[in-house]
Amino acid sequence: MTPEEICTYINAQTACMLAEMYGMVADNEQRLHRGESMAWMKEDFVSLAEKYCLTHNQIISQIQATH
């Protein structure tokens, strides 16, 4: 991939991760208003970066792979 394609891929992955994250936040908010326990915990949110290949090391690896 070209550097531009990698940037586009990272941006797309970020948008997907944020969409999922905001859905998780909304789910937790609904549960909070109903007096229920949270469906998503800190670990679930933290794991999203790895799921979408957006940890620091994963991004650096993607960038280095183009050189």
Kinemage of the C-alpha trace (Angstrom):
@kinemage 1
@onewidth
@group {chain A} dominant
@subgroup {mainchain}
@vectorlist {calphas} color= white
{ca met a 1} P 0.000 0.000 0.000
{ca thr a 2} L 1.087 3.539 -0.594
{ca pro a 3} L 1.430 5.929 2.356
{ca glu a 4} L -1.800 7.598 1.261
{ca glu a 5} L -3.625 4.279 1.207
{ca ile a 6} L -2.345 3.444 4.684
{ca cys a 7} L -3.579 6.803 5.991
{ca thr a 8} L -6.959 6.185 4.371
{ca tyr a 9} L -7.108 2.704 5.899
{ca ile a 10} L -6.203 4.014 9.368
{ca asn a 11} L -8.825 6.766 9.081
{ca ala a 12} L -11.469 4.246 8.007
{ca gln a 13} L -10.566 1.898 10.847
{ca thr a 14} L -10.744 4.811 13.285
{ca ala a 15} L -14.225 5.736 12.045
{ca cys a 16} L -15.380 2.121 12.454
{ca met a 17} L -13.906 1.910 15.931
{ca leu a 18} L -15.549 5.173 16.986
{ca ala a 19} L -18.923 4.051 15.636
{ca glu a 20} L -18.710 0.871 17.676
{ca met a 21} L -17.463 2.731 20.744
{ca tyr a 22} L -20.299 5.278 20.630
{ca gly a 23} L -22.774 2.419 20.309
{ca met a 24} L -21.279 0.832 23.410
{ca val a 25} L -21.505 4.150 25.280
{ca ala a 26} L -25.151 4.552 24.242
{ca asp a 27} L -25.902 1.017 25.386
{ca asn a 28} L -24.333 1.732 28.770
{ca glu a 29} L -26.275 5.002 29.077
{ca gln a 30} L -29.571 3.237 28.387
{ca arg a 31} L -28.761 0.593 30.958
{ca leu a 32} L -27.797 3.259 33.474
{ca his a 33} L -31.162 5.001 33.049
{ca arg a 34} L -32.961 1.672 33.573
{ca gly a 35} L -30.928 0.977 36.724
{ca glu a 36} L -29.121 -1.989 35.182
{ca ser a 37} L -25.441 -2.851 35.349
{ca met a 38} L -23.137 -1.712 32.580
{ca ala a 39} L -22.877 -3.988 29.556
{ca trp a 40} L -19.430 -2.682 28.582
{ca met a 41} L -16.489 -2.237 30.928
{ca lys a 42} L -13.167 -0.420 30.561
{ca glu a 43} L -11.470 -3.517 29.147
{ca asp a 44} L -14.069 -3.728 26.378
{ca phe a 45} L -13.338 -0.170 25.302
{ca val a 46} L -9.572 -0.619 25.511
{ca ser a 47} L -9.727 -3.776 23.374
{ca leu a 48} L -11.334 -1.860 20.496
{ca ala a 49} L -7.982 -0.361 19.445
{ca glu a 50} L -6.497 -3.822 19.045
{ca lys a 51} L -9.592 -5.145 17.273
{ca tyr a 52} L -9.314 -2.394 14.643
{ca cys a 53} L -5.471 -2.555 14.438
{ca leu a 54} L -5.100 0.902 15.946
{ca thr a 55} L -2.644 0.352 18.763
{ca his a 56} L 0.579 2.328 18.536
{ca asn a 57} L 2.632 -0.712 17.557
{ca gln a 58} L 0.117 -1.874 14.960
{ca ile a 59} L 0.075 1.527 13.278
{ca ile a 60} L 3.875 1.795 13.306
{ca ser a 61} L 4.094 -1.687 11.773
{ca gln a 62} L 1.700 -0.702 9.006
{ca ile a 63} L 3.711 2.421 8.237
{ca gln a 64} L 7.040 0.574 8.289
{ca ala a 65} L 5.687 -2.110 5.961
{ca thr a 66} L 5.511 0.460 3.154
{ca his a 67} L 9.215 1.216 3.288
